[in-house]
Amino acid sequence: MIDIRQLTDEDIGRYVFYTNGVGNKEMGRVKSWNYKWVFVVYNCADEWDDFTNYTAAATDPADLEWKSWE
């Protein structure tokens, strides 16, 4: 879960995983947020460096986790 109250401008562009109700994960990048939703770009034709030019999906922050690059 991502705490929306702790997001800062440095979090724009960070990679996240969305986990749906059956446990499937989808990678995306944070584009923006408001008081309720995190707006994440999931589909950008693997053009991740250009993610800001793609439409973001409103996502419940409880369904998101930061992607680890370990």
C-alpha positions as CSV (number, residue, x, y, z in Angstrom):
1,M,0.0,0.0,0.0
2,I,1.2,3.5,-0.8
3,D,0.3,6.2,1.7
4,I,-1.0,9.0,-0.5
5,R,-0.5,11.6,2.2
6,Q,3.3,11.0,2.0
7,L,3.7,11.5,-1.7
8,T,6.0,14.3,-2.9
9,D,7.0,15.7,-6.2
10,E,10.0,13.3,-6.1
11,D,7.6,10.4,-6.4
12,I,6.4,11.4,-9.9
13,G,7.8,8.9,-12.3
14,R,8.5,6.2,-9.7
15,Y,7.6,2.7,-10.7
16,V,4.8,0.9,-8.9
17,F,3.1,-2.4,-9.1
18,Y,-0.7,-2.6,-9.1
19,T,-2.1,-5.9,-7.7
20,N,-5.6,-6.8,-8.8
21,G,-8.1,-8.9,-6.9
22,V,-6.7,-12.2,-8.1
23,G,-3.1,-11.4,-7.4
24,N,-1.9,-10.4,-10.9
25,K,0.6,-7.5,-10.9
26,E,1.0,-4.8,-13.5
27,M,3.8,-2.3,-13.6
28,G,3.3,1.4,-14.1
29,R,4.7,4.8,-13.3
30,V,3.2,7.5,-11.0
31,K,2.0,10.5,-13.0
32,S,0.1,12.5,-10.4
33,W,-2.4,12.1,-7.5
34,N,-5.1,13.9,-5.6
35,Y,-6.7,13.3,-2.2
36,K,-8.1,9.9,-3.2
37,W,-6.4,8.4,-6.3
38,V,-2.9,7.9,-7.6
39,F,-2.8,8.3,-11.4
40,V,-0.6,5.7,-12.9
41,V,0.5,5.1,-16.5
42,Y,0.4,1.4,-17.2
43,N,0.3,1.1,-21.0
44,C,2.9,3.1,-22.9
45,A,4.1,0.7,-25.5
46,D,7.3,0.2,-23.5
47,E,8.2,3.9,-23.9
48,W,8.7,4.4,-20.2
49,D,10.9,7.4,-20.6
50,D,7.9,9.1,-22.4
51,F,5.3,8.1,-19.8
52,T,4.1,11.7,-19.2
53,N,2.6,11.7,-22.7
54,Y,0.3,8.8,-22.0
55,T,-3.1,8.6,-20.2
56,A,-3.0,7.6,-16.6
57,A,-5.5,5.5,-14.8
58,A,-7.0,6.4,-11.4
59,T,-5.8,3.8,-9.0
60,D,-6.6,3.1,-5.3
61,P,-3.3,3.6,-3.4
62,A,-4.2,0.5,-1.3
63,D,-3.6,-1.6,-4.5
64,L,-0.2,-0.1,-5.2
65,E,3.3,-0.9,-3.9
66,W,6.7,0.6,-4.9
67,K,8.6,-1.5,-7.4
68,S,11.9,-2.7,-6.0
69,W,14.9,-2.8,-8.3
70,E,16.8,-5.4,-6.2
